[in-house]
Amino acid sequence: MKIELKKLQYSEFASHETHCFQADIWVDGKKTLLAENDGRGGPNYYANACPDSHRPNAEILLLIDKIVAEKKGDLKSQYGHWVDECDNSTLMDTLISLMIERKLNEKDLKKDLRKYILFTNEAGELMQAKPRTRKVTPEEIDLFFCHMAENEERYITVLNEMPFEEAYEIVFPTVRMEAE
């Protein structure tokens, strides 16, 4: 079962105890639910995605139970036995929160990869170098390599040159929840 968040609208200033957001939840390529939270600490609210559908709340809860049943193993590997003590509504909210955090992290990392040369040093620490131009270009990365060689500094990996998923895992190693 593939779960995706689309049309995510997120408000950082209104997010206090929880994420303040609205989003469409797509399950296996179909727009299924609307999810929202006002950011003041309460649970997420789920509703029908299609206004023509008159899906009763019991059917929405069954769909949430089905999603949670499939993703429970992923949550358990990440959070341990805490998962067994939670109801499915809490676990669904946790899944959605992880998906929101991933989308926000991806957005930030893409912006950083355009603005900075990101690399790891020998100690495995994430470092950044500001390019001379406004955006990181292949020429800027070549200049970076030359500068590192001249100063006999060693780097391990330049994130700008690797596939995005690999770069994401280096920058955000603890956020491992996939959107599918």
Contacts in CASP RR format, 6 or more apart in sequence:
PFRMAT RR
TARGET T0000
AUTHOR 0000-0000-0000
METHOD contacts of the structure
MODEL  1
MKIELKKLQYSEFASHETHCFQADIWVDGKKTLLAENDGRGGPNYYANAC
PDSHRPNAEILLLIDKIVAEKKGDLKSQYGHWVDECDNSTLMDTLISLMI
ERKLNEKDLKKDLRKYILFTNEAGELMQAKPRTRKVTPEEIDLFFCHMAE
NEERYITVLNEMPFEEAYEIVFPTVRMEAE
1 27 0 8 1.000
1 28 0 8 1.000
1 66 0 8 1.000
1 67 0 8 1.000
1 70 0 8 1.000
2 26 0 8 1.000
2 27 0 8 1.000
2 28 0 8 1.000
2 29 0 8 1.000
2 180 0 8 1.000
3 25 0 8 1.000
3 26 0 8 1.000
3 27 0 8 1.000
3 67 0 8 1.000
3 71 0 8 1.000
3 95 0 8 1.000
3 99 0 8 1.000
3 179 0 8 1.000
3 180 0 8 1.000
4 25 0 8 1.000
4 26 0 8 1.000
4 29 0 8 1.000
4 179 0 8 1.000
4 180 0 8 1.000
5 23 0 8 1.000
5 24 0 8 1.000
5 25 0 8 1.000
5 26 0 8 1.000
5 35 0 8 1.000
5 96 0 8 1.000
5 99 0 8 1.000
5 100 0 8 1.000
5 103 0 8 1.000
5 179 0 8 1.000
6 23 0 8 1.000
6 24 0 8 1.000
6 26 0 8 1.000
6 31 0 8 1.000
7 22 0 8 1.000
7 23 0 8 1.000
7 24 0 8 1.000
8 21 0 8 1.000
8 22 0 8 1.000
8 23 0 8 1.000
8 100 0 8 1.000
8 103 0 8 1.000
9 21 0 8 1.000
9 22 0 8 1.000
9 23 0 8 1.000
10 19 0 8 1.000
10 20 0 8 1.000
10 21 0 8 1.000
10 100 0 8 1.000
10 104 0 8 1.000
11 20 0 8 1.000
11 21 0 8 1.000
12 20 0 8 1.000
14 20 0 8 1.000
14 38 0 8 1.000
14 39 0 8 1.000
15 21 0 8 1.000
15 39 0 8 1.000
16 39 0 8 1.000
16 40 0 8 1.000
16 41 0 8 1.000
17 39 0 8 1.000
17 40 0 8 1.000
17 41 0 8 1.000
17 42 0 8 1.000
18 37 0 8 1.000
18 39 0 8 1.000
18 40 0 8 1.000
18 41 0 8 1.000
18 42 0 8 1.000
18 44 0 8 1.000
18 93 0 8 1.000
18 97 0 8 1.000
19 37 0 8 1.000
19 39 0 8 1.000
19 97 0 8 1.000
19 100 0 8 1.000
20 37 0 8 1.000
20 38 0 8 1.000
20 39 0 8 1.000
20 40 0 8 1.000
21 35 0 8 1.000
21 36 0 8 1.000
21 37 0 8 1.000
21 39 0 8 1.000
21 100 0 8 1.000
22 34 0 8 1.000
22 35 0 8 1.000
22 36 0 8 1.000
23 34 0 8 1.000
23 35 0 8 1.000
23 36 0 8 1.000
23 96 0 8 1.000
23 100 0 8 1.000
24 31 0 8 1.000
24 33 0 8 1.000
24 34 0 8 1.000
24 35 0 8 1.000
24 49 0 8 1.000
25 31 0 8 1.000
25 32 0 8 1.000
25 33 0 8 1.000
25 34 0 8 1.000
25 35 0 8 1.000
25 46 0 8 1.000
25 49 0 8 1.000
25 96 0 8 1.000
26 32 0 8 1.000
27 33 0 8 1.000
27 63 0 8 1.000
27 67 0 8 1.000
31 49 0 8 1.000
31 50 0 8 1.000
32 49 0 8 1.000
32 63 0 8 1.000
33 46 0 8 1.000
33 47 0 8 1.000
33 48 0 8 1.000
33 49 0 8 1.000
33 60 0 8 1.000
33 63 0 8 1.000
34 46 0 8 1.000
34 47 0 8 1.000
34 48 0 8 1.000
34 49 0 8 1.000
35 44 0 8 1.000
35 45 0 8 1.000
35 46 0 8 1.000
35 96 0 8 1.000
36 44 0 8 1.000
36 45 0 8 1.000
37 43 0 8 1.000
37 44 0 8 1.000
37 45 0 8 1.000
37 93 0 8 1.000
43 89 0 8 1.000
43 90 0 8 1.000
43 93 0 8 1.000
44 92 0 8 1.000
44 93 0 8 1.000
44 96 0 8 1.000
46 60 0 8 1.000
46 64 0 8 1.000
46 92 0 8 1.000
47 60 0 8 1.000
48 54 0 8 1.000
48 55 0 8 1.000
48 60 0 8 1.000
61 88 0 8 1.000
64 88 0 8 1.000
64 89 0 8 1.000
64 92 0 8 1.000
65 88 0 8 1.000
67 92 0 8 1.000
67 95 0 8 1.000
68 88 0 8 1.000
68 91 0 8 1.000
68 92 0 8 1.000
68 95 0 8 1.000
71 91 0 8 1.000
71 95 0 8 1.000
72 83 0 8 1.000
72 91 0 8 1.000
73 83 0 8 1.000
74 177 0 8 1.000
74 178 0 8 1.000
75 83 0 8 1.000
75 91 0 8 1.000
75 94 0 8 1.000
75 95 0 8 1.000
75 177 0 8 1.000
76 83 0 8 1.000
76 84 0 8 1.000
78 176 0 8 1.000
78 177 0 8 1.000
79 94 0 8 1.000
83 91 0 8 1.000
86 94 0 8 1.000
95 177 0 8 1.000
98 175 0 8 1.000
98 177 0 8 1.000
99 177 0 8 1.000
99 179 0 8 1.000
101 175 0 8 1.000
102 175 0 8 1.000
102 177 0 8 1.000
102 179 0 8 1.000
105 168 0 8 1.000
105 171 0 8 1.000
105 172 0 8 1.000
105 175 0 8 1.000
106 164 0 8 1.000
106 168 0 8 1.000
109 164 0 8 1.000
109 167 0 8 1.000
109 168 0 8 1.000
109 171 0 8 1.000
109 172 0 8 1.000
110 164 0 8 1.000
112 118 0 8 1.000
112 128 0 8 1.000
113 136 0 8 1.000
113 159 0 8 1.000
113 160 0 8 1.000
113 164 0 8 1.000
113 167 0 8 1.000
114 135 0 8 1.000
114 136 0 8 1.000
115 130 0 8 1.000
115 131 0 8 1.000
115 135 0 8 1.000
115 136 0 8 1.000
116 128 0 8 1.000
116 129 0 8 1.000
116 130 0 8 1.000
116 131 0 8 1.000
116 136 0 8 1.000
117 128 0 8 1.000
117 129 0 8 1.000
117 130 0 8 1.000
117 131 0 8 1.000
117 136 0 8 1.000
117 140 0 8 1.000
117 141 0 8 1.000
117 144 0 8 1.000
117 158 0 8 1.000
117 160 0 8 1.000
118 126 0 8 1.000
118 127 0 8 1.000
118 128 0 8 1.000
118 158 0 8 1.000
118 159 0 8 1.000
118 160 0 8 1.000
118 167 0 8 1.000
118 171 0 8 1.000
119 126 0 8 1.000
119 127 0 8 1.000
119 128 0 8 1.000
119 129 0 8 1.000
119 144 0 8 1.000
119 155 0 8 1.000
119 156 0 8 1.000
119 157 0 8 1.000
119 158 0 8 1.000
119 159 0 8 1.000
120 126 0 8 1.000
120 127 0 8 1.000
120 155 0 8 1.000
120 156 0 8 1.000
120 157 0 8 1.000
120 159 0 8 1.000
120 170 0 8 1.000
121 127 0 8 1.000
121 154 0 8 1.000
121 155 0 8 1.000
121 156 0 8 1.000
122 154 0 8 1.000
122 155 0 8 1.000
122 156 0 8 1.000
124 156 0 8 1.000
126 170 0 8 1.000
126 171 0 8 1.000
127 155 0 8 1.000
129 144 0 8 1.000
131 137 0 8 1.000
131 140 0 8 1.000
131 143 0 8 1.000
131 144 0 8 1.000
132 140 0 8 1.000
132 143 0 8 1.000
133 140 0 8 1.000
136 160 0 8 1.000
141 158 0 8 1.000
141 160 0 8 1.000
141 161 0 8 1.000
144 158 0 8 1.000
148 154 0 8 1.000
148 155 0 8 1.000
157 170 0 8 1.000
159 167 0 8 1.000
159 170 0 8 1.000
159 171 0 8 1.000
160 167 0 8 1.000
END
